[in-house]
Amino acid sequence: MPEATDSRVPLETPETLHAELARIAKWEKEQNKLMIWDRITRLPFKLLDKITPKIIHEKVGKLLDELGSYIQNGGNYLVAGRKVGTLIGEASVAAGGTGTGPYPLAVMDAAALRLSERSRNTATAQGATTGFGGIFTLAADIPAVLGLSLKAIQEIGLCYGYDPTDKAERIFTVKVMQFASSDIVGKRTILRELNLQAGGDGNIIAGTNAAVSKIQGWKEVVMVYRDNWGWKKLLQTVPVAGMFFGAYLNRKTLEDVTEAARMLYRKRRIIARLAELELK
C-alpha cells in the first residue's frame, strides 16, 4: 500500500532500515527456542479433545464459517481504521511531526505498541471472566480470543499502512495469527508462503496466493490455534481457579499474537521502504 506524502519528520536511511531488518532476523531465529515447548503443549490437548463437550466442538465449527466469511468479505471481524488513524496521528505529533504520513518507523512502532497493550488488557479481563466457569465457559473463550486476535492484528497492520479492507491483507492477518501459534516448522513455512523469509521481497500478492492454495477452508488455522494451547487450557477448565489461569493464558496469547503482528508488518514496511529508496 503506498504511503501518504506529507510529513516533517525525516524517514530512515537505508543503513538504518537494514539494521532494523537485522533485528527482525534475530527475532525470527529466536523463535527456534519455542519448538520443544510447542510439541509438549500439543500432546495432552489431543486427550482433552476426546472428552470435550459437544458445545465446544460446535463453537469451533461456527468459527470456521466465521473465519471464512472474514477472508471473503471482512464479516464481523473487520475493524475500522479511523481510531488507528487518530492514534498514529497523535503519536506523530508527539514525535514532532505534523500528524500526517509517511510516518517514520518509530511513530508506527509507538502506535502499534499502544494498541498491543490495549488488546492484552482486554484479553486478560476476558480470560478471567470465561475462566471462572471452567470448561463450559471455555466455549465462549475460544471465539473471544480469536476475535481479539484478529482485531489486534488488523489494527497493528493499519499502523504500518496496510488496510484490511483488501482481501489479500485479510489473508495476511489470518496467517499472522497462525504464525503466532505454530511451532518452528510452521513458522518457517508461513514466512516462506508470505515471501518474508530471509531475502524475500515481501510481495504480499505472490505470498498470499501460495498461502491460499495450501489452506483448505482455513480449518487448519483454527485447529492449529486450538491445539497449540495444549495442556495450558486444561488449567482454565477448573471452576473459579480457572479465572486466574484464563486471565494469564489469554494475556500471553495476545502477547504472542501482537508481537508477531508487529514484527511481520514492520518487516513488510521496511522492505517496501527500501524498495522505494532504490527507485529514487
ABEGO torsion letter per residue (X at the ends): XBBBABBABBBBBAAAAAAAAAAAAAAAAAAAAAAAAAAAAAAAAAAAAAABBAAAAAAAAAAAAAAAAAAAAGEAABBBAAAAAAAAAAAAAAAGBAGBOBBBAAAAAAAAAAAAAAAAAAAAAAAAAAAAAEAAAAAAAAAAAAAAAAAAAAAAAAAAGBBAABAAAAAAAAAAAAAAABBAAAAAAAAAAAGABBGBAGBAAAAAAAAAAABBGGAAAAAAAAAAAEAAAAAAABBGAAAAAAAAAAAAAAAAAAAAAAAAAAAAAAAAAAAAAAAX
